[in-house]
Amino acid sequence: MTESIIQMEGLRFAYPDSERSAVAGVDLQIARGSFVAVLGHNGSGKSTLSKLMNGILVPTEGRVLVNGVDTRDESRLLEVRRTVGMVFQNPDNQIVASVVEDDVAFAPENLGVEPAEIRQRVDEALQRVGMYAFRLHAPHLLSGGQKQRVAIAGVLAMRPDCIILDEPTAMLDPIGRREVLGAVRELRRGRGMTVVLITHHMEECIYADRLIVMSGGRVEMDGTPRQVFSQVEKLRGLGLTVPETVSLLDGLNRSGILPAPLPLDALTVAECADAVADVFRRREKK
């Protein structure tokens, strides 16, 4: 059985000014080294869940364990934050220095890391997100996608075991989104980092090992992206869409123009094309 880095048991959380729970009875385990995407529309509870995972919020009921440490234990909160780093939506709110490499060095400096070690961590983190060439640049001169990659590097320099990205592309244009998602996929190479991506964009989930769908503070679906996205009607019932490839295959099935139904598990354009071609290949063999 794969070891869990984060464990949530009977998890509930309600904001003080709300009559309902933002997270309502969640039991989840995040496997070490996995890439998990958490999908849901606004108000589904996914961002609240992410903040509970690293102790920014404390459960109203139930508990969250990070490497076996209860996030309610204030004496070990720094240990929790070192294990689970977090990147937020707006990169401008996360950058504190006037030079890129100084910004990435900020967190390790505050943790008391030795200067030589900081230099190594900064260079390594910037290389991993493709921003080493910009290490002496001013952050305010960078694009949104570049700023977000610097923010990710700042968390990586703390050497966490897990990184949570709370809608990191929400404020970016398509180019910036591609840059950040490319950096996210690179995070697992080398050190096998655990990645939790919070998003409402379907296409951002297709490279994950596991996809969790939330609605009304609860986990409604949990499986691989292929397993989840093939359940088109259930997703639509939750007010969500599906990737364009799955939508196309579903539309073709509904039209009845093909000689046989198509499987709804194609997540890329190439897989979608292969699925359609395979239907005709099978018909020709009959």
N, C-alpha and C positions, 0 to 999 in steps of 0.2 A: 504493500500500500504506500502511495506517494506521501511524503511528509508535507504537512500543512505549515505555511508560514503565517497565515491569518486564519483565525477560527472565530466564527460568530454564532452565538447560541441564544435563541429566544430573544433576538435583538429588537428592541423598540426604542423609538426616540420621538418626542413631541416638543416642538418649540413652545416657549412660554406663552406666546400670544395666539396659539392655534388650538382649536378644539379637536383636531384629529392628529393622528400620529403620522409623521413624515416617513418613518420606517416602522412597519407594523408586523412584528413577528418573523424575523428573518433568521434562518439557520443556513449558514454557508461555510465552506472551507475553501481557501485559496491555496492550491498546491505550489510548493516551492519550485521556481524555475518555469512556471507556466505563464502564458500570455492570455489574460482574461479580459474580454470586453463586456462592459455593462451598458446596456442600451435601454432607453426609455424616453418618453416625451417629457416636456417641462412639467415639473410637479410630480414626477413618478417616484421620487425619493433617491434617485441614483447619486446625486451630488452629496446629499446628506449621508448616504451610506459611505461614500469615499472619505468624508471627514471623520466618521466614526472609526474607520479602519486605522487611522494613525493618531487618534487621541485628540484631534482638534475639538471634537464633540464627545461627550461622555453619555453612554446609554441611559435612557430613562428606566428601562428594564433590560434584563439579560446582560450579556457581557461580550467583549471582544478580547481575544487573546492574540498577541503578536509574539511569535517565538515563545509561547507559553506565558507571556507577561500580560497581566490584566491592565488594560488601558486606564482603568479607574485608579490605579496605584500611582499617585502623584510623585512618589519618590523615585519611580522608574520611568517617568514620562520621557526624559531625555533619551533613554535607551530605546524606547518605542520609536521616537522620531528619527533616531539614527538608523533604525532598521527599515522603516517605511518613510521614504521621502515623498514629497508632493509637489506637483506643478499645477498651477491654476490657469484660468481662462485668459486673463489679461497679462501679457508679458511685461507691460510697462509698470505694473504694480509689484513686480518681483525683482526688478533691476535696481540696485542701490548705488552702484559706482559709475564713474565717468569713463572708465576704460574696461573693455570686455574681460580681460584676464583678471583685473582687480575684482570685478563682480563675482566671477567664478570662485575666486580665492576667499571671498568674504565669509562663507559658512565654515570652511575648515579652519580659518584663522580664529573664529569665535569658539571653535571646539578645542583650541589649544594644540593643533597639529604643528609639528616642527616645520620651519620654513622650507627646507629641502624637500620634505614630503609634500608640502603644499604645491611647490613648483611642479613636481611630478604628477600630482593629481589634476592640477589645472590643465596641463598639456594633454594628458590622457583624456580628460573629459571633453575638451574642445575637439580633439581629434575624432572622438566617437560620434559626435554630432555634426561633424563636417564644418566646424567653425574655427579651426586652428589658425587659418590664414587671416582671420579677422581679430586675432587676440589683442592687437594694439588699437583697434578702432573704438570710436565713441559709440555706445549703444544707441543713442538717439538718432544716429545716422543710418542705422540698419533697418531692413524691412521687417514687417511683422513676423514673418516666418523665421527670419534670422534671430530676432529678439527672443522668440519662444525657444529656439534651439540653445541660445545662451542660458536661458532660464533652466532648461533641462540639464545643461552642463553644470550649472551651479548646484543642482541636487546631486548629480552623479559624483561631484567632487567630495561629497560627504561619505561616499562609498556605502550607500544603502544596499540592503539585500533585495528590497522591493521598491518600485517607484510607481506612484499613482498619478495619473494624468487626468485632471478633471476638466473635460471638454477643452483640450489645449488648442483646438483649431477653430473654436466658436467665433473668434474675432478676426480670422484670417481670410485672405482671398484664396482662390484655388491654387495658385502657385505656392503660397505660404503653407497651405494644407498639405500639399505633396511633400514639401521640404520636411515638415514636422513628422509626418507619418513615416517617411523614409528613415528619419532618425529614430523613431520609436521602434521600428522593426530591427534596427541595428543593435538596440540595447541588449537583446538576448544573446548576441554573439559574444563568444569569449568567456564571460563570467556567468552566463546562465541566469541573468537577473530576472526576477519575477516582475511582470508588468501588468498593471490594471488600468485599462483605458475606459474612462467614462465618456459616453458620446450619445448623440441622437442622430448621427449620420450612419446610415446602413453600410455604405461602402467602406467605412473605417473598420468594420468588424470582421471582414472576410479573412484576414490573415491571423486572427486569434485562434488559440487552441480551444477556447470555450467561450460561449456567448450566454450571458445572463440577461434576461429581459425583465424589467421592473415596471409595475403599474400600481398606483395607489399605495405605494410604500411596501408592496409585496413582490416576491419573486414569482413571476407568472410562467416563465419558460427558462430552461437551463439545458444546454447541450452544445454540440459543435455548431459552428455557423451553418453548415449544410443541413443539419437536423432541424435547426430553428427556422431558417429562412424557407425551408420547403413547406412549412405550415402557414401558407399564405393567408388563409381565411382567419386563423386564430390571431395572427399579427394585425390584420386589418380590424378585427374586433377590438383590439387594444388601441386602435387609433394610430397604428404604425404602418409604414409602407415596407416594401422589400427592395433589395437591389434591383437595378434596371434589368439585369440578365434574367433574374427569377420572374420579374414582372412580364418580360417578353415571352418566356416559355409558358407562363400561366395564361397569357392572352392567346397564344397559339392553341393551347389545349381547349380553351373556351370557344374558339372560332370553329373548331372541328374540321379544319382544312387539311390537317395532316393525317397520314394513314394510321398513326398510332399515337397514344398520349406520350408526352415528353416528361422525363423526371425533372423535378423542380429543385435540383441541387447544384446547378451550375452557378459558380460565383464569379467567373471571369468571362470576358467576351469569347476567348478561345474555347472554353468549356461549353459555352452556349452554342457556338457554331458546331462543335463536335456533336452535341446532343441532337441537333436538327439533322445533321448529315447522317448520323447513325440510324435514324428512323428510316431514311430512304435506302440506306445500304441494306438494312434488314428486309425491307420490302422487296428489293431486287433479288435477294437470295431465295425468296419463296417461290 
